Protein backbone atom coordinates (compact mmCIF):
# COMPACT_ATOMS: atom_id res chain seq x y z
CA UNK A 1 0.00 0.00 0.00
CA UNK A 2 1.43 3.38 -0.86
CA UNK A 3 1.21 6.30 1.55
CA UNK A 4 -1.74 7.86 -0.26
CA UNK A 5 -4.00 4.79 0.03
CA UNK A 6 -6.16 4.53 3.13
CA UNK A 7 -6.03 1.42 5.29
CA UNK A 8 -9.17 -0.63 5.13
CA UNK A 9 -10.12 -2.51 8.27
CA UNK A 10 -13.36 -3.88 9.62
CA UNK A 11 -12.90 -1.86 12.77
CA UNK A 12 -15.25 0.52 14.55
CA UNK A 13 -15.67 2.17 17.94
CA UNK A 14 -17.02 -0.28 20.50
CA UNK A 15 -15.46 -3.39 18.92
CA UNK A 16 -13.53 -5.79 21.12
CA UNK A 17 -10.00 -6.15 19.80
CA UNK A 18 -6.72 -7.95 20.36
CA UNK A 19 -3.40 -6.22 19.68
CA UNK A 20 -1.33 -8.57 17.47
CA UNK A 21 1.73 -6.36 16.83
CA UNK A 22 3.67 -3.44 18.26
CA UNK A 23 4.44 -2.29 21.78
CA UNK A 24 1.10 -3.45 23.23
CA UNK A 25 1.08 -6.89 21.57
CA UNK A 26 -1.06 -9.38 23.51
CA UNK A 27 -3.29 -6.78 25.18
CA UNK A 28 -7.00 -6.60 24.48
CA UNK A 29 -9.86 -4.23 25.09
CA UNK A 30 -12.50 -2.06 23.46
CA UNK A 31 -11.80 0.23 20.50
CA UNK A 32 -12.40 3.90 21.26
CA UNK A 33 -11.58 7.17 19.52
CA UNK A 34 -10.96 5.72 16.05
CA UNK A 35 -9.46 8.36 13.74
CA UNK A 36 -7.88 8.60 10.30
CA UNK A 37 -4.52 10.37 10.22
CA UNK A 38 -3.63 12.82 7.46
CA UNK A 39 -1.46 10.09 5.90
CA UNK A 40 -4.39 7.66 5.77
CA UNK A 41 -3.59 5.42 8.73
CA UNK A 42 -6.07 4.45 11.44
CA UNK A 43 -5.20 5.40 15.03
CA UNK A 44 -7.22 4.11 17.97
CA UNK A 45 -7.38 4.19 21.73
CA UNK A 46 -7.99 0.84 23.40
CA UNK A 47 -9.75 0.68 26.78
CA UNK A 48 -8.75 -2.41 28.76
CA UNK A 49 -11.04 -4.11 31.29
CA UNK A 50 -8.90 -2.72 34.16
CA UNK A 51 -9.67 0.85 33.00
CA UNK A 52 -6.26 1.59 31.49
CA UNK A 53 -6.07 3.07 27.99
CA UNK A 54 -3.38 3.02 25.34
CA UNK A 55 -3.04 4.22 21.77
CA UNK A 56 -2.02 2.08 18.82
CA UNK A 57 -2.34 1.88 15.05
CA UNK A 58 -5.32 0.12 13.54
CA UNK A 59 -3.06 -2.20 11.57
CA UNK A 60 -1.75 -3.58 14.90
CA UNK A 61 -5.13 -4.93 16.03
CA UNK A 62 -7.38 -7.82 15.16
CA UNK A 63 -11.07 -7.07 15.54
CA UNK A 64 -13.63 -8.20 16.23
CA UNK A 65 -12.41 -11.01 18.45
CA UNK A 66 -14.56 -13.89 19.47
CA UNK A 67 -14.03 -16.29 22.38
CA UNK A 68 -12.57 -19.58 21.27
CA UNK A 69 -14.13 -22.87 22.34
CA UNK A 70 -11.88 -25.03 24.51
CA UNK A 71 -11.31 -28.56 23.21
PAKOL-130523 format. One line per field, with one value per residue (C-alpha): residue number from 1; residue in one letter; chain; x, y, z. Coordinates in steps of 0.1 Angstrom, whole numbers, plus 5000, padded with zeros to 4 digits. Example, Ala and Ser with C-alpha at 12.3 -4.5 7.8 and 13.67 -1.06 7.14 Angstrom:
% residues 2
nr: 1; 2
rest: A; S
kette: A; A
east: 5123; 5137
north: 4955; 4989
up: 5078; 5071
//
This chain:
% residues 71
nr: 1; 2; 3; 4; 5; 6; 7; 8; 9; 10; 11; 12; 13; 14; 15; 16; 17; 18; 19; 20; 21; 22; 23; 24; 25; 26; 27; 28; 29; 30; 31; 32; 33; 34; 35; 36; 37; 38; 39; 40; 41; 42; 43; 44; 45; 46; 47; 48; 49; 50; 51; 52; 53; 54; 55; 56; 57; 58; 59; 60; 61; 62; 63; 64; 65; 66; 67; 68; 69; 70; 71
rest: X; X; X; X; X; X; X; X; X; X; X; X; X; X; X; X; X; X; X; X; X; X; X; X; X; X; X; X; X; X; X; X; X; X; X; X; X; X; X; X; X; X; X; X; X; X; X; X; X; X; X; X; X; X; X; X; X; X; X; X; X; X; X; X; X; X; X; X; X; X; X
kette: A; A; A; A; A; A; A; A; A; A; A; A; A; A; A; A; A; A; A; A; A; A; A; A; A; A; A; A; A; A; A; A; A; A; A; A; A; A; A; A; A; A; A; A; A; A; A; A; A; A; A; A; A; A; A; A; A; A; A; A; A; A; A; A; A; A; A; A; A; A; A
east: 5000; 5014; 5012; 4983; 4960; 4938; 4940; 4908; 4899; 4866; 4871; 4848; 4843; 4830; 4845; 4865; 4900; 4933; 4966; 4987; 5017; 5037; 5044; 5011; 5011; 4989; 4967; 4930; 4901; 4875; 4882; 4876; 4884; 4890; 4905; 4921; 4955; 4964; 4985; 4956; 4964; 4939; 4948; 4928; 4926; 4920; 4902; 4912; 4890; 4911; 4903; 4937; 4939; 4966; 4970; 4980; 4977; 4947; 4969; 4983; 4949; 4926; 4889; 4864; 4876; 4854; 4860; 4874; 4859; 4881; 4887
north: 5000; 5034; 5063; 5079; 5048; 5045; 5014; 4994; 4975; 4961; 4981; 5005; 5022; 4997; 4966; 4942; 4938; 4921; 4938; 4914; 4936; 4966; 4977; 4966; 4931; 4906; 4932; 4934; 4958; 4979; 5002; 5039; 5072; 5057; 5084; 5086; 5104; 5128; 5101; 5077; 5054; 5045; 5054; 5041; 5042; 5008; 5007; 4976; 4959; 4973; 5009; 5016; 5031; 5030; 5042; 5021; 5019; 5001; 4978; 4964; 4951; 4922; 4929; 4918; 4890; 4861; 4837; 4804; 4771; 4750; 4714
up: 5000; 4991; 5016; 4997; 5000; 5031; 5053; 5051; 5083; 5096; 5128; 5146; 5179; 5205; 5189; 5211; 5198; 5204; 5197; 5175; 5168; 5183; 5218; 5232; 5216; 5235; 5252; 5245; 5251; 5235; 5205; 5213; 5195; 5161; 5137; 5103; 5102; 5075; 5059; 5058; 5087; 5114; 5150; 5180; 5217; 5234; 5268; 5288; 5313; 5342; 5330; 5315; 5280; 5253; 5218; 5188; 5151; 5135; 5116; 5149; 5160; 5152; 5155; 5162; 5184; 5195; 5224; 5213; 5223; 5245; 5232
//
